[in-house]
């Protein structure tokens, strides 16, 4: 016995005693090896999974947060009253990235984008594994990249992360980030991020910046060729920039068209036609309309993503072009400013601050609608309006135009000639200086300045001195915007309106003091409508006035119809004189052309109000036949009360015979309140400290109106009311 179990005839060991055929056998060598291998693989898989999980967790921690599409930094933009882009501003590092939504983009572009870049965009959850597998197989077979496997979501992840697309680690990061994007954002939000962030060459980011720069239009309507170019550019934006290499851009665009035909997105005929369209070879400038207004609004709203103005973008563009053309005719360094306002709402519809915002030779950066300059003769309408309001004159009253001196001040007419005796109407339409100073001497320069301020103007006197007679002929500083505000008030029957470039909430109308009484304002408007137009008159009747400042430094023309008021300034921003510059020859033609740019028919001027005295000089009451100026006033003590309106002997139409009577307004100047008012000897006063009183007569006929002040001084007039 050797101590070994017995073996059978073939050498195999025999079972031990008590072991039958069904007894368990010891594991074979291969079974033991398999178990060990399985355990090893399991452990390897476990550690690999744990390692990969750690890597993914580390990647996830390093990724930027999922962006909110509504909070992605975009260019601050200025838009007009209909939300049309006027001007965008760059974001950090001088990049253009304009706000854009899916609704802003041509739907065909979106179809082509998904058809070329990510056919299963609407189905996958951030990663298209089939596309990745196809791309990997193509790399193995060809040794280089044939087609990418990135989804649009992965591309958004790359744009948010930054970095290379070629490195394996970067690709893994995109996959992880894409899954996170899909979990927190819907497909439209992801696509919106792509539209805002995709690179298009240089400092262009987002499809809206690209369409404006390359095509000069918004992305709302694109041709097939334009859409194909926009699909191709983000893959290699610098190499395919059409403004640098139009051949490379065309080749890339055509490849996109070919693949979209293969994918069934386009038919061959459409693609072939698109290939014939020219590639843009230069970038177009971004819009810069109403640049001065935009800069001012941006200072007021530095953090607002969108700034809305009351401007009409189409009108603004037309008037900016007009200003450039007209300034070029005036001189190399001359400029032109134009301001258009809706006299009903006060909305500024167009504001051209200069003939070229970027033109340094014309000092285009200076906003000449706000610059304080000498207004020349443009204040004369308000001077005469004050005389009408105080009952000193009527448009047909006679006044002397002859050499005169006023306490050492001796005005002369622009042409150096005198007309002798003229009507107030003709004195204003011919812009005679001597009559205007006579009237201003009677109504008072201080009152003129006060009424300018009622119109929201800010007149500036030299060295803060008191107002003198020279203010009537331009001896005061005022801006184009202020003058437009004054004329808007005249056009509105004397009621002031605040001009504003930004939309304002609808508020109850404030009970502000009038710039002129309605009748006086209408008299002025009616006279200005008779001013002869320049050689290029606009359709319809426009009330307007011109002015030229001393030394031919400023040319003005301000006018209005029944709806719109427009002001024009021409000259040099540095204040230097311009030979041949004048209101009628330089500014007035621009004014009438600007009215033509409004389009449509002119809104008619308002009809004469009740109480208007439409008559020739011979039919006027005696006190109104000749201007009641300072000579007549000097015959009375300064404090003696005088009924300014109605004038003695006039006939006043109050609508009594028509069955729709209105009260008679009685006005007084001078005197010491409180006042006692009488009509035919019967007291009628209700507000003794007021200088105006209304009274409703019982019927037509003559009435004697009288007033007595606190010192017992009095005045009376007799008028006929009907």
C-alpha positions as CSV (number, residue, x, y, z in Angstrom):
1,X,0.0,0.0,0.0
2,X,1.4,3.3,-0.9
3,X,-1.3,5.3,1.0
4,X,-2.9,6.5,-2.3
5,X,-6.5,5.7,-3.3
6,X,-6.9,2.9,-5.6
7,X,-7.1,3.6,-9.2
8,X,-9.2,2.1,-11.8
9,X,-7.9,0.4,-14.9
10,X,-7.5,3.7,-16.8
11,X,-5.6,5.3,-14.1
12,X,-8.4,7.5,-12.7
13,X,-8.6,7.6,-9.0
14,X,-11.4,5.6,-7.5
15,X,-13.9,7.0,-5.2
16,X,-13.2,6.8,-1.5
17,X,-15.2,4.5,0.7
18,X,-18.7,5.8,1.2
19,X,-18.6,7.9,-2.0
20,X,-21.2,7.0,-4.6
21,X,-21.7,8.3,-8.1
22,X,-23.9,11.2,-6.9
23,X,-21.5,12.4,-4.3
24,X,-20.1,16.0,-5.0
25,X,-16.8,16.2,-6.8
26,X,-14.1,18.7,-6.1
27,X,-14.0,21.7,-8.5
28,X,-12.0,21.3,-11.6
29,X,-9.0,23.5,-12.4
30,X,-10.9,25.4,-15.1
31,X,-13.9,26.0,-13.0
32,X,-11.7,27.5,-10.3
33,X,-10.0,29.7,-12.9
34,X,-13.4,30.9,-14.2
35,X,-14.6,31.8,-10.8
36,X,-11.4,33.8,-10.2
37,X,-11.7,35.5,-13.6
38,X,-15.3,36.4,-13.0
39,X,-14.5,37.9,-9.6
40,X,-11.6,39.8,-11.2
41,X,-13.8,41.2,-13.9
42,X,-16.5,42.1,-11.5
43,X,-14.0,43.9,-9.3
44,X,-12.5,45.6,-12.3
45,X,-16.0,46.7,-13.5
46,X,-16.8,47.9,-10.0
47,X,-13.7,49.9,-9.7
48,X,-14.1,51.1,-13.3
49,X,-17.6,52.2,-12.6
50,X,-16.6,53.8,-9.3
51,X,-13.7,55.6,-11.1
52,X,-16.0,56.7,-14.0
53,X,-18.6,57.8,-11.5
54,X,-16.0,59.8,-9.7
55,X,-14.8,61.3,-12.9
56,X,-18.4,62.2,-13.9
57,X,-19.1,63.6,-10.5
58,X,-15.9,65.7,-10.7
59,X,-16.9,66.8,-14.2
60,X,-20.4,67.7,-13.0
61,X,-18.9,69.8,-10.2
62,X,-16.7,71.7,-12.6
63,X,-19.4,72.6,-15.1
64,X,-21.0,76.0,-15.1
65,X,-24.6,76.1,-13.9
66,X,-27.4,75.7,-16.5
67,X,-28.1,79.2,-17.8
68,X,-31.5,80.9,-17.7
69,X,-32.1,81.8,-21.4
70,X,-33.9,85.0,-20.2
71,X,-30.8,86.1,-18.3
72,X,-28.1,85.5,-20.9
73,X,-26.2,88.9,-21.2
74,X,-27.2,90.5,-24.5
75,X,-26.6,93.9,-26.1
76,X,-28.7,96.7,-24.7
77,X,-30.9,97.9,-27.5
78,X,-32.9,101.1,-28.3
79,X,-36.1,100.5,-30.2
80,X,-38.7,102.9,-31.7
81,X,-42.4,103.2,-31.0
82,X,-43.2,100.0,-33.0
83,X,-40.3,98.0,-31.4
84,X,-38.1,98.4,-34.6
85,X,-34.4,98.4,-33.8
86,X,-32.9,101.9,-33.7
87,X,-29.5,101.2,-32.2
88,X,-27.8,98.3,-30.3
89,X,-24.8,98.5,-28.0
90,X,-22.0,95.9,-27.6
91,X,-21.6,93.7,-24.5
92,X,-18.3,93.0,-22.8
93,X,-15.2,92.9,-25.0
94,X,-17.0,94.7,-27.8
95,X,-19.1,91.7,-28.8
96,X,-22.4,92.0,-30.6
97,X,-25.0,89.7,-29.1
98,X,-28.5,90.9,-29.7
99,X,-31.6,89.6,-27.9
100,X,-33.5,87.1,-30.0
101,X,-36.4,84.6,-29.6
102,X,-37.6,81.8,-31.8
103,X,-40.5,84.0,-32.9
104,X,-37.9,86.5,-34.3
105,X,-36.3,83.9,-36.6
106,X,-37.4,82.6,-40.0
107,X,-39.0,79.1,-39.4
108,X,-37.3,77.8,-42.5
109,X,-33.9,78.6,-41.0
110,X,-34.8,76.5,-37.9
111,X,-35.8,73.6,-40.1
112,X,-32.6,73.7,-42.0
113,X,-30.5,74.1,-38.9
114,X,-32.0,71.0,-37.3
115,X,-32.0,69.1,-40.6
116,X,-28.2,69.7,-41.0
117,X,-27.0,69.7,-37.4
118,X,-29.3,67.5,-35.4
119,X,-32.1,65.6,-37.1
120,X,-33.3,63.9,-33.9
121,X,-33.1,67.1,-31.8
122,X,-36.8,66.9,-30.9
123,X,-36.4,63.2,-29.8
124,X,-33.1,62.7,-27.9
125,X,-32.3,63.8,-24.4
126,X,-29.2,65.7,-25.1
127,X,-27.0,63.1,-26.7
128,X,-27.6,61.2,-30.0
129,X,-25.7,58.0,-29.4
130,X,-26.4,56.8,-32.9
131,X,-24.8,59.9,-34.3
132,X,-21.8,59.5,-31.9
133,X,-21.4,55.9,-33.0
134,X,-21.5,56.8,-36.7
135,X,-19.0,59.5,-36.2
136,X,-16.6,57.2,-34.3
137,X,-16.9,54.5,-37.0
138,X,-16.1,57.0,-39.7
139,X,-13.0,58.1,-37.8
140,X,-11.9,54.5,-37.5
141,X,-12.5,53.8,-41.2
142,X,-11.1,57.0,-42.6
143,X,-8.6,58.1,-40.1
144,X,-10.2,61.6,-39.7
145,X,-13.4,63.3,-38.8
146,X,-16.0,62.9,-41.5
147,X,-19.1,64.2,-39.7
148,X,-19.6,65.3,-36.1
149,X,-21.8,63.6,-33.6
150,X,-22.6,66.6,-31.5
151,X,-26.2,67.5,-31.0
152,X,-27.4,71.1,-30.8
153,X,-27.7,70.6,-27.1
154,X,-24.1,69.5,-26.9
155,X,-23.1,72.6,-29.0
156,X,-25.0,74.8,-26.5
157,X,-23.1,73.1,-23.7
158,X,-19.8,73.9,-25.5
159,X,-20.8,77.5,-26.0
160,X,-21.7,77.9,-22.4
161,X,-18.4,76.1,-21.2
162,X,-16.0,77.4,-23.8
163,X,-13.0,75.4,-24.8
164,X,-12.1,72.9,-27.5
165,X,-14.4,70.4,-29.2
166,X,-11.6,68.1,-30.2
167,X,-10.4,66.8,-26.9
168,X,-12.0,63.7,-25.4
169,X,-12.3,65.3,-22.0
170,X,-14.1,68.3,-23.6
171,X,-16.5,66.0,-25.4
172,X,-17.3,64.1,-22.2
173,X,-18.0,67.4,-20.5
174,X,-20.3,68.4,-23.3
175,X,-22.2,65.1,-22.9
176,X,-22.6,65.5,-19.2
177,X,-23.6,69.2,-19.5
178,X,-26.0,68.4,-22.4
179,X,-27.9,65.9,-20.2
180,X,-28.1,68.6,-17.4
181,X,-29.4,71.1,-19.9
182,X,-32.1,68.7,-21.1
183,X,-33.2,68.0,-17.6
184,X,-33.7,71.7,-16.7
185,X,-34.7,73.3,-20.0
186,X,-37.2,72.5,-22.7
187,X,-36.2,72.2,-26.3
188,X,-37.3,75.8,-27.2
189,X,-35.2,77.2,-24.5
190,X,-32.1,75.2,-25.6
191,X,-32.7,76.3,-29.2
192,X,-33.0,79.9,-28.1
193,X,-29.6,79.6,-26.3
194,X,-28.1,78.4,-29.5
195,X,-29.6,81.3,-31.5
196,X,-28.2,83.8,-29.0
197,X,-24.7,82.3,-28.5
198,X,-23.6,80.7,-31.8
199,X,-20.4,82.3,-33.2
200,X,-20.6,83.9,-36.6
201,X,-17.1,85.3,-37.0
202,X,-15.2,88.2,-35.4
203,X,-17.2,89.8,-32.6
204,X,-20.6,88.5,-33.9
205,X,-22.5,86.2,-31.6
206,X,-26.1,85.0,-32.3
207,X,-28.1,84.8,-35.4
208,X,-29.6,88.3,-35.1
209,X,-26.2,90.0,-35.0
210,X,-25.1,87.9,-38.0
211,X,-28.1,88.8,-40.1
212,X,-27.7,92.5,-39.4
213,X,-24.0,92.4,-40.1
214,X,-24.0,90.3,-43.2
215,X,-27.4,90.9,-44.7
216,X,-28.5,94.3,-43.2
217,X,-31.8,92.9,-41.9
218,X,-33.5,91.1,-39.1
219,X,-33.6,87.3,-39.1
220,X,-37.4,87.2,-39.5
221,X,-37.3,86.7,-43.3
222,X,-34.3,85.0,-44.9
223,X,-33.7,83.5,-48.3
224,X,-32.7,79.8,-48.6
225,X,-29.1,80.9,-49.4
226,X,-28.9,83.2,-46.4
227,X,-30.3,80.5,-44.1
228,X,-27.8,78.0,-45.4
229,X,-24.8,80.3,-44.8
230,X,-26.0,80.9,-41.3
231,X,-26.1,77.1,-40.7
232,X,-22.6,76.7,-42.0
233,X,-20.8,79.6,-40.3
234,X,-20.9,78.4,-36.6
235,X,-19.0,75.2,-37.5
236,X,-15.9,77.2,-38.4
237,X,-16.7,80.9,-38.0
238,X,-13.3,82.4,-38.6
239,X,-12.3,80.3,-41.5
240,X,-15.6,80.8,-43.3
241,X,-16.2,84.5,-42.6
242,X,-17.7,85.9,-45.8
243,X,-16.1,89.3,-45.2
244,X,-12.6,87.6,-45.2
245,X,-12.9,84.6,-47.4
246,X,-16.1,84.6,-49.5
247,X,-15.0,81.6,-51.5
248,X,-14.7,79.4,-48.3
249,X,-18.1,80.8,-47.1
250,X,-19.7,79.9,-50.4
251,X,-18.2,76.4,-50.4
252,X,-19.5,75.8,-46.9
253,X,-22.9,77.1,-47.7
254,X,-23.2,74.9,-50.8
255,X,-22.2,71.8,-48.8
256,X,-25.0,72.6,-46.4
257,X,-27.5,72.9,-49.3
258,X,-26.3,69.6,-50.8
259,X,-26.7,67.7,-47.5
260,X,-30.2,69.2,-47.0
261,X,-31.1,67.9,-50.4
262,X,-29.9,64.4,-49.4
263,X,-31.8,64.7,-46.1
264,X,-35.0,65.6,-48.0
265,X,-35.2,69.1,-46.4
266,X,-34.8,70.8,-49.7
267,X,-35.4,69.8,-53.3
268,X,-32.6,70.0,-55.9
269,X,-34.1,72.9,-57.8
270,X,-34.4,75.1,-54.7
271,X,-30.8,74.2,-53.7
272,X,-29.5,74.9,-57.2
273,X,-31.2,78.3,-57.2
274,X,-29.8,79.2,-53.8
275,X,-26.3,78.4,-54.9
276,X,-26.5,81.2,-57.5
277,X,-27.1,83.8,-54.8
278,X,-24.0,86.0,-54.1
279,X,-22.2,85.8,-50.8
280,X,-21.9,89.1,-48.9
281,X,-18.3,90.2,-49.0
282,X,-18.4,92.9,-46.4
283,X,-20.1,93.6,-43.1
284,X,-22.8,96.2,-42.9
285,X,-22.9,98.7,-40.1
286,X,-25.3,98.2,-37.3
287,X,-28.2,100.6,-37.1
288,X,-27.5,103.9,-35.4
289,X,-30.7,105.9,-35.7
290,X,-31.5,108.6,-33.2
291,X,-28.0,108.2,-31.7
292,X,-28.1,111.3,-29.5
293,X,-31.5,110.3,-28.0
294,X,-30.3,106.7,-27.5
295,X,-27.2,107.8,-25.6
296,X,-29.2,110.1,-23.4
297,X,-31.8,107.5,-22.7
298,X,-29.1,104.9,-21.9
299,X,-27.7,107.3,-19.2
300,X,-31.1,107.4,-17.7
301,X,-31.6,103.6,-17.9
302,X,-28.2,102.0,-17.7
303,X,-29.4,98.6,-16.8
304,X,-32.6,98.3,-18.9
305,X,-32.1,95.6,-21.6
306,X,-34.5,97.4,-24.0
307,X,-35.0,101.2,-24.1
308,X,-38.2,102.3,-26.0
309,X,-38.4,105.7,-27.6
310,X,-41.4,107.5,-29.1
311,X,-39.5,107.9,-32.3
312,X,-40.8,106.7,-35.6
313,X,-37.8,104.7,-37.0
314,X,-38.8,105.2,-40.7
315,X,-39.2,108.9,-40.3
316,X,-36.0,109.2,-38.4
317,X,-34.0,107.4,-41.1
318,X,-35.5,109.7,-43.8
319,X,-34.8,112.9,-41.9
320,X,-31.2,111.8,-41.0
321,X,-30.6,111.3,-44.7
322,X,-32.2,114.7,-45.4
323,X,-30.0,116.5,-42.8
324,X,-26.9,114.9,-44.3
325,X,-27.8,116.1,-47.8
326,X,-28.7,119.6,-46.8
327,X,-25.7,120.1,-44.6
328,X,-23.4,119.1,-47.4
329,X,-24.9,121.9,-49.5
330,X,-24.4,124.5,-46.7
331,X,-20.7,123.8,-46.1
332,X,-18.0,121.2,-45.2
333,X,-18.3,121.9,-41.4
334,X,-22.0,122.8,-41.3
335,X,-24.7,120.7,-39.6
336,X,-28.5,120.5,-39.6
337,X,-30.8,119.5,-36.7
338,X,-34.4,118.5,-37.1
339,X,-37.0,117.8,-34.3
340,X,-40.5,116.5,-35.0
341,X,-43.2,116.2,-32.3
342,X,-46.8,115.2,-32.1
343,X,-48.4,118.4,-30.7
344,X,-51.3,116.4,-29.2
345,X,-49.3,113.9,-27.1
346,X,-45.9,115.6,-26.9
347,X,-44.3,112.4,-28.4
348,X,-41.0,113.2,-30.1
349,X,-41.4,111.4,-33.5
350,X,-37.9,112.2,-34.8
351,X,-34.8,113.9,-33.4
352,X,-31.8,114.5,-35.7
353,X,-29.2,116.0,-33.5
354,X,-26.7,116.6,-36.3
355,X,-25.9,115.8,-39.9
356,X,-23.8,112.8,-38.9
357,X,-23.3,111.4,-35.5
358,X,-19.8,110.1,-36.4
359,X,-18.7,113.1,-38.5
360,X,-16.1,114.8,-36.4
361,X,-15.6,117.5,-39.1
362,X,-19.1,118.7,-38.4
363,X,-18.9,118.0,-34.6
364,X,-21.6,115.5,-35.1
365,X,-21.5,114.2,-31.6
366,X,-23.0,117.6,-30.4
367,X,-26.8,117.3,-30.2
368,X,-27.9,120.6,-31.7
369,X,-31.6,120.0,-30.7
370,X,-30.4,120.7,-27.1
371,X,-27.7,123.3,-27.8
372,X,-28.5,126.8,-26.6
373,X,-28.3,129.3,-29.4
374,X,-29.7,132.7,-30.5
375,X,-33.2,132.3,-31.9
376,X,-33.2,135.2,-34.2
377,X,-36.8,136.3,-35.1
378,X,-38.5,133.1,-34.0
379,X,-39.9,134.6,-30.9
380,X,-41.9,137.3,-32.7
381,X,-45.1,135.2,-33.0
382,X,-45.2,135.0,-29.2
383,X,-44.6,138.7,-28.8
384,X,-47.6,139.6,-31.1
385,X,-49.7,136.9,-29.4
386,X,-49.2,138.7,-26.1
387,X,-50.4,141.9,-27.7
388,X,-53.5,140.2,-29.0
389,X,-54.1,138.6,-25.6
390,X,-54.0,141.9,-23.8
391,X,-56.3,143.7,-26.3
392,X,-53.5,146.0,-27.5
393,X,-53.8,144.9,-31.1
394,X,-55.5,142.9,-33.8
395,X,-53.8,141.3,-36.9
396,X,-55.2,144.1,-39.0
397,X,-54.1,146.9,-36.6
398,X,-51.7,149.4,-38.2
399,X,-48.2,149.9,-36.8
400,X,-45.3,152.0,-37.9
401,X,-42.1,150.5,-39.4
402,X,-39.7,153.4,-39.3
403,X,-36.4,154.2,-37.6
404,X,-37.0,154.2,-33.9
405,X,-35.1,154.2,-30.7
406,X,-36.2,152.6,-27.4
407,X,-34.1,153.9,-24.4
408,X,-31.0,153.8,-26.5
409,X,-31.9,150.5,-28.3
410,X,-32.4,151.2,-32.1
411,X,-33.4,148.0,-34.0
412,X,-33.1,147.9,-37.8
413,X,-34.8,145.5,-40.2
414,X,-32.8,142.5,-41.6
415,X,-32.6,144.0,-45.0
416,X,-32.0,147.6,-43.8
417,X,-35.2,149.0,-45.3
418,X,-38.4,150.4,-43.7
419,X,-41.9,149.9,-45.0
420,X,-43.7,152.8,-43.2
421,X,-47.2,152.0,-42.0
422,X,-48.1,148.3,-42.1
423,X,-50.5,145.9,-40.5
424,X,-49.5,143.7,-37.6
425,X,-50.2,140.8,-40.0
426,X,-47.7,142.0,-42.6
427,X,-45.2,143.0,-39.9
428,X,-45.1,139.4,-38.8
429,X,-45.3,137.6,-42.2
430,X,-42.4,139.9,-43.4
431,X,-40.6,139.5,-40.0
432,X,-40.0,143.2,-39.6
433,X,-37.8,144.0,-36.6
434,X,-38.9,147.6,-35.6
435,X,-42.7,146.8,-35.2
436,X,-41.8,143.7,-33.1
437,X,-39.7,145.7,-30.7
438,X,-42.5,148.3,-30.4
439,X,-44.9,145.6,-29.4
440,X,-42.5,144.0,-27.0
441,X,-41.9,147.4,-25.4
442,X,-45.6,147.5,-24.7
443,X,-46.2,143.9,-23.5
444,X,-42.9,143.7,-21.6
445,X,-39.8,141.5,-22.0
446,X,-40.3,140.0,-18.6
447,X,-43.8,138.7,-19.7
448,X,-42.3,137.2,-22.8
449,X,-39.7,135.3,-20.8
450,X,-42.4,134.1,-18.3
451,X,-44.5,132.8,-21.2
452,X,-41.5,131.0,-22.7
453,X,-41.1,129.2,-19.3
454,X,-44.8,128.3,-19.3
455,X,-44.1,126.4,-22.6
456,X,-41.4,124.4,-20.7
457,X,-38.6,126.4,-22.4
458,X,-35.5,127.4,-20.5
459,X,-34.4,130.8,-21.9
460,X,-31.0,131.9,-20.9
461,X,-30.1,135.6,-20.6
462,X,-26.5,136.8,-21.1
463,X,-24.7,137.1,-17.7
464,X,-28.0,136.4,-15.9
465,X,-29.1,140.0,-16.7
466,X,-32.7,141.2,-16.7
467,X,-34.7,140.7,-19.9
468,X,-34.4,143.7,-22.3
469,X,-36.0,144.5,-25.6
470,X,-33.1,142.7,-27.4
471,X,-34.6,139.3,-26.5
472,X,-37.3,139.9,-29.1
473,X,-34.7,139.8,-31.9
474,X,-32.5,136.9,-30.6
475,X,-30.8,138.4,-27.5
476,X,-31.5,135.3,-25.5
477,X,-30.3,131.7,-25.5
478,X,-32.7,129.0,-26.4
479,X,-32.6,125.5,-27.9
480,X,-34.4,123.9,-30.9
481,X,-36.3,121.7,-28.5
482,X,-37.5,124.7,-26.6
483,X,-38.7,126.5,-29.7
484,X,-40.6,123.4,-30.9
485,X,-42.2,123.3,-27.5
486,X,-43.3,126.9,-27.8
487,X,-44.7,126.5,-31.2
488,X,-46.5,123.3,-30.2
489,X,-48.3,125.4,-27.5
490,X,-49.3,128.0,-30.1
491,X,-50.6,125.2,-32.4
492,X,-52.6,123.8,-29.5
493,X,-54.5,127.0,-28.9
494,X,-52.0,128.2,-26.3
495,X,-52.0,125.1,-24.1
496,X,-48.5,123.8,-23.3
497,X,-47.5,120.2,-23.8
498,X,-44.4,118.5,-22.5
499,X,-42.2,117.0,-25.3
500,X,-40.8,113.6,-24.4
501,X,-38.7,111.0,-26.2
502,X,-39.9,108.0,-24.1
503,X,-43.4,106.6,-23.7
504,X,-45.3,108.1,-20.8
505,X,-48.2,106.6,-19.0
506,X,-51.6,108.2,-19.7
507,X,-52.2,110.8,-17.0
508,X,-55.0,113.2,-16.3
509,X,-54.3,116.5,-18.0
510,X,-52.8,119.0,-15.6
511,X,-54.4,122.4,-15.2
512,X,-51.3,124.3,-16.3
513,X,-51.2,128.0,-17.1
514,X,-51.6,128.7,-20.8
515,X,-48.8,130.1,-22.9
516,X,-51.4,132.2,-24.8
517,X,-55.1,132.6,-24.6
518,X,-56.9,130.5,-27.4
519,X,-58.0,133.5,-29.4
520,X,-54.5,135.1,-29.4
521,X,-52.9,131.7,-30.3
522,X,-55.3,131.4,-33.3
523,X,-54.6,134.9,-34.5
524,X,-50.9,134.0,-34.5
525,X,-51.4,130.7,-36.2
526,X,-53.6,132.3,-38.9
527,X,-50.9,134.9,-39.7
528,X,-48.1,132.3,-39.8
529,X,-50.1,130.2,-42.3
530,X,-49.9,133.2,-44.6
531,X,-46.1,133.4,-44.6
532,X,-45.0,132.7,-48.2
533,X,-43.4,129.2,-48.5
534,X,-40.0,128.7,-50.0
535,X,-39.7,127.5,-53.6
536,X,-40.4,123.9,-52.5
537,X,-43.6,124.2,-50.6
538,X,-45.3,121.2,-49.1
539,X,-48.8,120.1,-49.8
540,X,-51.4,121.7,-47.5
541,X,-51.3,124.8,-45.3
542,X,-48.4,125.1,-42.9
543,X,-48.0,127.8,-40.3
544,X,-44.3,128.6,-40.0
545,X,-41.7,131.2,-39.1
546,X,-38.0,131.6,-39.9
547,X,-35.2,133.3,-38.1
548,X,-31.5,134.1,-38.6
549,X,-29.2,135.0,-35.7
550,X,-26.8,137.8,-35.7
551,X,-23.7,137.2,-37.8
552,X,-25.3,134.4,-39.8
553,X,-24.5,131.8,-37.2
554,X,-27.9,130.2,-36.9
555,X,-30.7,129.6,-39.3
556,X,-34.1,128.5,-38.0
557,X,-37.5,127.4,-39.3
558,X,-40.3,126.2,-37.1
559,X,-43.7,125.2,-38.4
560,X,-46.9,123.2,-37.7
561,X,-50.0,121.8,-39.3
562,X,-53.0,120.6,-37.4
563,X,-51.2,117.6,-35.9
564,X,-47.4,117.9,-36.1
565,X,-44.8,120.5,-35.2
566,X,-41.3,120.5,-36.8
567,X,-38.3,122.6,-36.0
568,X,-35.1,123.0,-38.1
569,X,-31.7,124.5,-37.2
570,X,-28.8,124.9,-39.5
571,X,-25.3,126.3,-38.9
572,X,-22.0,125.2,-37.4
573,X,-21.9,123.5,-34.1
574,X,-18.8,125.6,-33.1
575,X,-20.8,128.8,-33.6
576,X,-18.7,130.1,-36.4
577,X,-20.6,132.3,-39.0
578,X,-21.6,130.7,-42.3
579,X,-21.8,132.9,-45.4
580,X,-25.2,133.1,-47.0
581,X,-26.9,131.3,-44.1
582,X,-30.5,132.4,-43.5
583,X,-33.7,131.0,-42.1
584,X,-35.8,131.4,-45.3
585,X,-33.0,130.2,-47.7
586,X,-31.4,127.5,-45.6
587,X,-33.7,126.2,-42.9
588,X,-37.2,126.7,-44.5
589,X,-36.6,124.3,-47.4
590,X,-35.6,121.6,-45.0
591,X,-38.7,122.3,-42.9
592,X,-41.0,121.8,-45.9
593,X,-39.1,118.7,-47.1
594,X,-39.5,117.3,-43.6
595,X,-43.2,117.8,-43.8
596,X,-43.2,115.9,-47.1
597,X,-41.4,113.0,-45.4
598,X,-44.3,112.6,-43.0
599,X,-46.4,111.2,-45.9
600,X,-50.1,111.5,-46.2
601,X,-52.1,114.7,-46.4
602,X,-51.5,117.6,-44.1
603,X,-53.7,117.8,-41.1
604,X,-55.7,121.1,-41.4
605,X,-55.2,123.9,-39.1
606,X,-58.0,124.5,-36.6
607,X,-60.9,126.9,-37.6
608,X,-61.4,130.3,-36.1
609,X,-62.7,130.1,-32.5
610,X,-65.7,131.9,-31.3
611,X,-65.0,135.5,-30.6
612,X,-62.5,135.9,-33.4
613,X,-62.8,139.2,-35.1
614,X,-62.2,138.7,-38.8
615,X,-62.3,142.1,-40.4
616,X,-60.3,144.6,-42.4
617,X,-58.7,147.6,-40.7
618,X,-61.5,149.9,-41.7
619,X,-64.0,147.7,-40.0
620,X,-62.1,147.4,-36.7
621,X,-63.3,149.3,-33.5
622,X,-61.4,152.5,-33.1
623,X,-59.1,151.3,-30.3
624,X,-57.9,148.5,-32.6
625,X,-57.4,150.4,-35.8
626,X,-53.9,151.4,-34.7
627,X,-51.5,149.6,-32.4
628,X,-52.2,150.7,-28.8
629,X,-48.6,150.8,-27.8
630,X,-46.5,152.3,-25.1
631,X,-47.4,155.9,-26.1
632,X,-51.1,155.3,-25.2
633,X,-50.2,153.4,-22.0
634,X,-47.9,156.2,-21.0
635,X,-50.8,158.7,-20.8
636,X,-52.2,156.7,-17.9
637,X,-50.8,156.2,-14.5
638,X,-49.0,152.9,-14.2
639,X,-51.3,151.6,-11.6
640,X,-54.6,152.6,-13.3
641,X,-56.7,149.5,-14.0
642,X,-57.5,149.0,-17.7
643,X,-59.8,146.5,-19.3
644,X,-57.6,144.7,-21.7
645,X,-60.3,142.5,-23.2
646,X,-62.7,143.0,-24.8
647,X,-61.5,146.3,-26.4
648,X,-63.9,149.2,-26.3
649,X,-66.4,149.3,-29.2
650,X,-65.9,145.8,-30.6
651,X,-68.6,143.3,-31.6
652,X,-68.2,139.9,-29.9
653,X,-69.8,136.8,-31.3
654,X,-70.7,134.6,-28.3
655,X,-73.0,132.3,-30.2
656,X,-76.1,133.8,-28.6
657,X,-78.1,134.0,-31.9
658,X,-77.1,130.4,-32.8
659,X,-78.6,129.1,-29.6
660,X,-75.3,127.9,-28.2
661,X,-74.0,130.8,-26.1
662,X,-70.6,131.0,-24.4
663,X,-69.5,133.3,-21.6
664,X,-67.7,136.5,-22.3
665,X,-64.1,136.7,-20.8
666,X,-63.2,140.0,-19.3
667,X,-59.5,140.7,-18.6
668,X,-57.8,143.5,-16.7
669,X,-54.3,144.7,-16.5
670,X,-52.7,147.0,-13.9
671,X,-54.7,148.2,-10.9
672,X,-54.6,146.9,-7.3
673,X,-56.8,144.0,-6.3
674,X,-59.3,143.2,-5.0
675,X,-61.5,144.2,-8.0
676,X,-65.2,144.8,-8.3
677,X,-66.7,143.9,-11.7
678,X,-69.9,145.4,-13.2
679,X,-72.0,144.7,-16.3
680,X,-74.4,147.5,-17.0
681,X,-73.9,148.6,-13.4
682,X,-74.7,145.3,-11.8
683,X,-71.9,143.6,-9.9
684,X,-70.8,140.3,-11.4
685,X,-67.5,139.5,-9.6
686,X,-66.9,136.1,-8.2
687,X,-63.1,136.1,-7.8
688,X,-62.1,139.6,-6.7
689,X,-58.3,138.8,-6.7
690,X,-58.3,137.4,-10.2
691,X,-57.5,139.5,-13.3
692,X,-60.0,137.7,-15.5
693,X,-63.7,137.1,-15.1
694,X,-66.3,135.3,-17.2
695,X,-69.8,136.7,-17.6
696,X,-72.9,135.2,-19.4
697,X,-75.1,137.9,-20.9
698,X,-78.9,137.5,-21.0
699,X,-79.1,138.1,-24.7
700,X,-77.6,140.1,-27.6
701,X,-77.1,143.8,-27.5
702,X,-74.8,146.5,-26.1
703,X,-73.3,146.1,-22.7
704,X,-71.1,148.4,-20.6
705,X,-68.4,146.6,-18.6
706,X,-66.5,148.3,-15.8
707,X,-64.1,147.5,-13.1
708,X,-63.0,149.3,-9.9
709,X,-59.8,148.5,-8.0
710,X,-59.2,148.7,-4.3
711,X,-58.0,152.4,-4.6
712,X,-61.3,153.4,-6.3
713,X,-59.7,153.7,-9.8
714,X,-61.8,152.4,-12.6
715,X,-62.1,151.7,-16.4
716,X,-65.0,150.9,-18.6
717,X,-65.7,149.7,-22.2
718,X,-68.9,149.3,-24.2
719,X,-69.2,146.3,-26.5
720,X,-71.9,144.6,-28.6
721,X,-72.5,140.9,-27.8
722,X,-74.4,138.5,-30.1
